[in-house]
Amino acid sequence: HYVKLVSSQTCAFYPGIMNILENLPQDVKLGALTNACAAYGHEVLKANCPVRSALDNTYGLGFSLYSRFGTIHGADTVPAPK
């Protein structure tokens, strides 16, 4: 139920996190881990990682930071959650 409530307003990144992620070299592998279910982690990242154009840095069609996350795990996808 709570996964459907995710938005950039309800589950925003802490200040500065997006800037850090966007400035990591492209060859740096990204992953995410949450104490919630994995679906929640996916939705938080999708809500906070909009697609941005590599040509003019505007939002819309283009590069998605979300697609750089090679793995996203939650309490429901690991053998022994915290």
Contacts in CASP RR format, 6 or more apart in sequence:
PFRMAT RR
TARGET T0000
AUTHOR 0000-0000-0000
METHOD contacts of the structure
MODEL  1
HYVKLVSSQTCAFYPGIMNILENLPQDVKLGALTNACAAYGHEVLKANCP
VRSALDNTYGLGFSLYSRFGTIHGADTVPAPK
2 36 0 8 1.000
2 40 0 8 1.000
3 37 0 8 1.000
3 39 0 8 1.000
3 40 0 8 1.000
3 43 0 8 1.000
6 40 0 8 1.000
6 43 0 8 1.000
6 44 0 8 1.000
6 47 0 8 1.000
7 47 0 8 1.000
8 47 0 8 1.000
8 48 0 8 1.000
11 43 0 8 1.000
11 44 0 8 1.000
11 47 0 8 1.000
11 48 0 8 1.000
12 48 0 8 1.000
13 48 0 8 1.000
18 48 0 8 1.000
18 49 0 8 1.000
18 65 0 8 1.000
21 30 0 8 1.000
21 49 0 8 1.000
21 65 0 8 1.000
22 65 0 8 1.000
24 30 0 8 1.000
26 68 0 8 1.000
29 70 0 8 1.000
30 68 0 8 1.000
30 69 0 8 1.000
30 70 0 8 1.000
31 69 0 8 1.000
31 70 0 8 1.000
31 71 0 8 1.000
31 72 0 8 1.000
32 41 0 8 1.000
32 45 0 8 1.000
32 69 0 8 1.000
32 71 0 8 1.000
32 72 0 8 1.000
32 73 0 8 1.000
33 72 0 8 1.000
33 73 0 8 1.000
33 74 0 8 1.000
34 40 0 8 1.000
34 41 0 8 1.000
34 44 0 8 1.000
34 72 0 8 1.000
34 73 0 8 1.000
34 74 0 8 1.000
34 75 0 8 1.000
35 74 0 8 1.000
35 75 0 8 1.000
35 81 0 8 1.000
35 82 0 8 1.000
36 74 0 8 1.000
36 75 0 8 1.000
37 74 0 8 1.000
37 75 0 8 1.000
37 76 0 8 1.000
37 77 0 8 1.000
38 72 0 8 1.000
38 73 0 8 1.000
38 74 0 8 1.000
38 76 0 8 1.000
38 77 0 8 1.000
40 74 0 8 1.000
41 72 0 8 1.000
41 74 0 8 1.000
42 72 0 8 1.000
45 65 0 8 1.000
45 66 0 8 1.000
45 69 0 8 1.000
45 72 0 8 1.000
46 66 0 8 1.000
49 64 0 8 1.000
49 65 0 8 1.000
49 66 0 8 1.000
50 59 0 8 1.000
50 60 0 8 1.000
50 64 0 8 1.000
51 59 0 8 1.000
51 60 0 8 1.000
51 61 0 8 1.000
51 62 0 8 1.000
51 63 0 8 1.000
51 64 0 8 1.000
52 58 0 8 1.000
52 59 0 8 1.000
52 60 0 8 1.000
52 62 0 8 1.000
52 63 0 8 1.000
52 64 0 8 1.000
52 65 0 8 1.000
53 59 0 8 1.000
53 60 0 8 1.000
53 61 0 8 1.000
53 62 0 8 1.000
53 63 0 8 1.000
54 62 0 8 1.000
54 63 0 8 1.000
74 81 0 8 1.000
75 81 0 8 1.000
75 82 0 8 1.000
END
